[in-house]
């Protein structure tokens, strides 16, 4: 006696594959220190310093070029220090979806 072929297995596998999700991203952390009494700017945005003069900024690291011109201006406004940081991200290939976008699908 021959058993009938089971056809639900491929459908179940297709359902599992359709509900699979995958994501990846990156963040950029810019940090440093200056005199606690100085004013610090990244671009036109003033950055709040910690009591010891350190700072830390965490931002999304998106595709493309990101420029961070950093200026520290002394409290007496007589001295200024600066550094310009340039970062570039390229994601040549991405076949992803979020958990919310992943849905069970019956075939």
C-alpha positions as CSV (number, residue, x, y, z in Angstrom):
1,X,0.0,0.0,0.0
2,X,1.4,3.4,-1.0
3,X,0.9,6.3,1.3
4,X,-0.5,9.5,-0.2
5,X,2.0,12.4,-0.7
6,X,2.0,15.0,2.0
7,X,1.5,18.4,0.4
8,X,1.3,20.6,3.5
9,X,5.1,20.6,4.2
10,X,6.0,22.9,1.3
11,X,3.2,25.2,2.2
12,X,4.4,25.4,5.8
13,X,8.0,26.0,4.7
14,X,6.7,28.9,2.4
15,X,4.8,30.3,5.4
16,X,7.9,30.3,7.6
17,X,10.0,31.8,4.9
18,X,7.5,34.6,4.2
19,X,7.3,35.5,7.9
20,X,11.1,35.8,8.2
21,X,12.5,39.3,8.8
22,X,16.0,40.8,8.8
23,X,17.2,44.3,9.7
24,X,20.6,46.0,10.1
25,X,21.6,49.6,10.7
26,X,24.4,51.7,12.1
27,X,24.8,54.6,14.5
28,X,27.6,57.1,14.7
29,X,29.0,58.3,18.0
30,X,30.9,61.5,18.1
31,X,32.6,62.3,21.4
32,X,35.4,64.4,22.8
33,X,36.3,67.0,25.4
34,X,37.1,70.7,25.8
35,X,37.2,73.2,28.7
36,X,34.1,72.9,30.8
37,X,33.5,76.6,30.5
38,X,33.7,76.5,26.6
39,X,30.8,76.5,24.2
40,X,30.8,73.6,21.8
41,X,29.0,73.4,18.4
42,X,28.6,70.7,15.9
43,X,27.5,72.6,12.8
44,X,25.1,75.2,14.1
45,X,23.8,73.1,16.9
46,X,25.2,73.8,20.4
47,X,26.1,70.7,22.3
48,X,25.7,70.5,26.1
49,X,28.9,69.7,27.9
50,X,29.2,67.5,30.9
51,X,30.7,69.1,34.1
52,X,34.2,67.9,33.1
53,X,33.9,69.3,29.6
54,X,33.3,66.0,27.8
55,X,30.5,65.5,25.2
56,X,29.0,62.5,23.4
57,X,26.5,62.7,20.5
58,X,24.9,59.5,19.1
59,X,23.2,59.9,15.7
60,X,21.9,57.6,12.9
61,X,24.6,56.7,10.4
62,X,22.6,56.8,7.2
63,X,23.8,56.2,3.6
64,X,25.7,59.1,2.1
65,X,28.2,61.6,3.4
66,X,27.9,63.1,6.9
67,X,29.9,66.1,7.9
68,X,30.6,67.1,11.5
69,X,32.3,70.5,11.8
70,X,33.0,70.8,15.5
71,X,34.0,74.1,17.2
72,X,34.9,74.8,20.8
73,X,34.8,78.4,21.7
74,X,36.5,79.6,24.9
75,X,34.4,81.4,27.5
76,X,36.3,84.6,26.8
77,X,35.5,84.2,23.1
78,X,39.2,84.9,22.3
79,X,40.2,81.3,21.4
80,X,38.6,78.7,19.2
81,X,39.5,75.2,18.4
82,X,37.9,73.2,15.5
83,X,38.0,69.9,13.8
84,X,36.0,68.7,10.8
85,X,35.0,65.0,10.6
86,X,33.7,63.4,7.5
87,X,32.0,60.1,7.3
88,X,30.6,58.2,4.4
89,X,28.3,55.1,4.5
90,X,27.4,53.0,1.5
91,X,25.0,50.1,1.6
92,X,25.3,48.5,-1.9
93,X,22.8,45.8,-1.2
94,X,19.9,45.4,1.2
95,X,17.1,42.9,1.0
96,X,15.5,43.4,4.4
97,X,12.2,44.0,6.1
98,X,11.2,44.9,9.6
99,X,9.4,42.5,12.0
100,X,6.2,44.6,11.4
101,X,6.5,44.1,7.7
102,X,7.0,40.3,8.0
103,X,3.6,38.7,7.7
104,X,2.5,35.1,7.7
105,X,1.5,34.2,4.2
106,X,-0.4,31.1,3.1
107,X,0.4,29.8,-0.3
